[in-house]
Amino acid sequence: MGRVLTLDQARDLRRRLRQEGRTLAVANGHFDLVHVGHLRYLQAARAAADHLLVAINDDDSVARLKGPGRPLVPAAERGELLCGFAAVDSVVVFSGDSPEPLLLDLQPELHCKGTDYGEPSRVPEYEAVRSYGGRTVLVGDPKDHSTRDLIAKARALP
């Protein structure tokens, strides 16, 4: 099982992986209501590197980006849930609306994003990752699942 790391612990992990010649992939997202699309995304991201670090938005940024009533699940619980996935080696919670500062700090070999971007160059952090020699890769299955759709279904129940 994975574990939730502080930023300093994530930096230590990064240093250790480099020393060992192992690769780091970072996948990021809100993961507010986990569904099978998330699982498939994380499994594919894990297959791309030696270690998968999942970066999740803190509660303040989820509220700003997703609107009133979000997140449904607090960051500490989202992190704990994700650590229960076999594909997830570790989790870090980041503040701010973009993972770009975290990516520039940790400089993972791979930044994994979902297939809904169509091509890596459409990922907002693409240039930042490219600037240090990293690669942005699209992983997972087609985006047929969404938290928004699950919430709408639940609200429509009698």
N, C-alpha and C positions, 0 to 999 in steps of 0.2 A: 504494500500500500504506500501511496505517496504521502507527502506531508506539506503543510503550509509553511512557507518560508518568509522571513522578513526580507527586506531589500538587501540588507547586509549579508544575510545567509545566502541569498541568490547570487550575490557577487562572489562569495567564497566558493559556491558550487561552480560557478563559471570558471574561476581560476583553477580549481581542481580538475575539471573536465579538460581544460586546455593542457594542463600538465600531463594528464593521462593520454592525450591525443584522441579524446572522444569528442563527438559532435553534440551540439545543443540545438534543439528546435524550440522556438517559442510560438505557441498558439495563444491567441487572446480573444476575449469576448466578455459579454455580460453574464451568460449562463444563469439567467434569472429563474428560469423554469426549464430544467434539463429535459431534453427529449432525444429521440433516437438519432436525429440529424447531428446533434452535438456529439453523441457517442461515436458515430461513424467518422466525423471530422477529427476527433481526438485520436481514434485508432489509426487513421491514415497519417496524421501528423507524427505519431509515435514511431511508425514504421520508417519515417524519413530520416531519423537521427538516433544517436545512442541514448539521448536523454530528452524527455519532453517536459518542459516547464510551461504551465498554463498560467497566463497573466490575466487576472480578472479585474474589471473595473470596480472601484470602491462604490459604496452606496450613494455618495453625493453625485458622482458622475453618471451613474445609472439613472438617478432621478432627473438630472438635467437632460440627458440624452433620450430617455424613454418616456418621461412625463409623469404626471401625478399618479400616485399609488405604486410607483415602482421604486426600488426593486420589491418584488414579492417576497424574496428570500434575502436575508442580510448576507453581506460579503463573507463573514466568518463561516456561516453555514454553507454557502455556495462553495467555498474553498474546501470544506470538509467533505461535502458530497463528491466533488471532483476527485479528491484524493482516493476515494473508494473505487475509482475506475482503474482497472488493470493497466490501461494505456498511459495513465498519468503518473509521472515520476515525482513531480512537485508542482506546487501552486504558489504564486505570489500575487498579492493584491496591490494594484497601483492606483494612485490618485491622478486626477486630470482626465480629460476626455479622450486622449490619444495615448497609445502605448509607445509612441515615438521616443520620448525621453528614456524610457526603460530599455528599448531596443538599442539606442545609441550607447547607453551605459553598459549593458551586458554584451552587446555585439554577438548575438548567436549566429551560427553559420546559416540557419534557416529561420525565416519567419513564415509560418504556415497560416494561410487564410482559406476560407471556404470557396467553393467553386462559383458562388454567385457573383464574384468579381469578374468572371469571364476570362481575364488574363492578368498575370501578375502586375503589369504596369498600371493597372487600375486601382490597386491597393494603395490607400493614402500614404502609407509608410514606405512605399517601394523605393523612392529615391534615398531616403535616410538609410535604409538597409543596404542599398547598393553602394552608398558613400563609404562604408567601411569594408566592403568586399563580401558582404553577405548576400544571400539569395532569398527572394520571395517566391514561395511555391503555393499553388492552389491544390488543396487536398479535400477528400471526402466525396460524398455522392452529390447529385444535383440537389439544390435547395428546395426540397419538397415539404419541409417541416419548419414551423416557426413558433416561437413563444407567443407572439401576438395572436396567431390562429388558435392556439390552445386556450388562451385566456378568453377569446371570443366564444369558443365552444362551451367553456365552463359557464360563462355568463348567460348563454342561451338555454341552459338546462332549466327545466321547470322547478 
